[in-house]
Amino acid sequence: MIRYDTQFVKDAGEFYLPETRRWFTFKPNLDDEWGLKHDLIHKIDVLDGYRCGIVRKGVAYIAVDQNEHGYPVLERWSITKRRIFQPEAA
């Protein structure tokens, strides 16, 4: 069973993007070296895989490309209904 807990920002969760009327899930970025190098602490699940980014309470910054110097080009999404998943203690 999963309960919602909004106090932890380094755990998996979900959010709603009103612009597209879609839910997205995210989890900690533990293995994407490029994303970690640029402090993109989350992996956001999108239809064609995942994107690195940062999910905050009301906004998500998603890496959509990289510039000629290798730095991320971030897109700002205004999000709602962010929820953090915490596994139920056994």
C-alpha positions as CSV (number, residue, x, y, z in Angstrom):
1,M,0.0,0.0,0.0
2,I,1.2,3.5,-0.8
3,R,0.4,6.6,1.2
4,Y,1.0,10.2,0.1
5,D,3.5,12.3,2.0
6,T,4.4,15.8,0.7
7,Q,7.4,16.4,3.1
8,F,10.1,14.4,1.2
9,V,11.4,15.7,-2.2
10,K,13.9,13.0,-3.0
11,D,11.4,10.2,-3.3
12,A,9.2,9.0,-6.2
13,G,5.9,10.7,-6.9
14,E,3.5,12.2,-9.4
15,F,2.2,15.5,-10.6
16,Y,-0.5,16.8,-12.9
17,L,0.2,19.2,-15.9
18,P,-3.1,21.1,-16.5
19,E,-1.9,22.4,-19.8
20,T,-2.0,18.9,-21.3
21,R,-4.3,17.3,-18.8
22,R,-1.9,14.5,-18.1
23,W,-0.3,12.9,-15.0
24,F,3.5,12.4,-14.9
25,T,5.5,10.2,-12.5
26,F,9.0,11.0,-11.3
27,K,11.7,9.3,-9.3
28,P,15.1,10.2,-7.9
29,N,17.9,10.4,-10.6
30,L,20.5,7.9,-9.3
31,D,22.1,6.8,-12.5
32,D,22.0,9.4,-15.3
33,E,25.4,10.9,-15.1
34,W,24.7,13.9,-17.4
35,G,21.6,14.9,-15.4
36,L,23.5,14.5,-12.1
37,K,26.3,16.6,-13.5
38,H,23.9,19.4,-14.0
39,D,22.0,19.0,-10.7
40,L,18.9,17.5,-12.3
41,I,17.9,15.4,-9.3
42,H,14.7,13.8,-10.8
43,K,13.8,11.5,-13.7
44,I,10.4,12.4,-15.1
45,D,8.6,9.6,-17.0
46,V,7.4,10.8,-20.4
47,L,5.9,8.8,-23.3
48,D,9.2,8.3,-25.1
49,G,11.3,7.4,-22.1
50,Y,12.4,9.8,-19.4
51,R,13.7,13.4,-19.0
52,C,15.9,14.7,-16.3
53,G,14.7,17.7,-14.3
54,I,13.7,19.2,-11.0
55,V,10.2,18.8,-9.5
56,R,9.2,21.4,-7.0
57,K,5.8,21.9,-5.3
58,G,4.2,24.0,-8.1
59,V,6.7,23.9,-10.9
60,A,8.9,21.4,-12.7
61,Y,12.0,22.2,-14.7
62,I,12.4,19.7,-17.5
63,A,15.6,19.3,-19.6
64,V,14.3,19.2,-23.2
65,D,17.6,19.7,-25.0
66,Q,21.2,20.7,-24.5
67,N,23.0,23.8,-25.9
68,E,26.2,23.9,-27.9
69,H,28.2,23.8,-24.6
70,G,26.5,20.7,-23.3
71,Y,24.3,22.5,-20.7
72,P,20.6,21.6,-20.4
73,V,17.9,23.7,-22.0
74,L,15.1,23.7,-19.4
75,E,11.4,24.1,-20.0
76,R,9.3,25.4,-17.1
77,W,6.0,23.5,-16.4
78,S,3.4,24.9,-14.0
79,I,2.2,21.8,-12.2
80,T,-0.5,21.0,-9.7
81,K,-1.4,18.0,-7.4
82,R,2.2,17.0,-6.7
83,R,2.2,13.9,-4.5
84,I,5.1,12.0,-3.0
85,F,4.9,8.2,-2.7
86,Q,6.1,6.7,0.5
87,P,5.9,2.9,1.0
88,E,3.8,1.9,3.9
89,A,5.9,0.7,6.8
90,A,5.7,-3.0,7.5
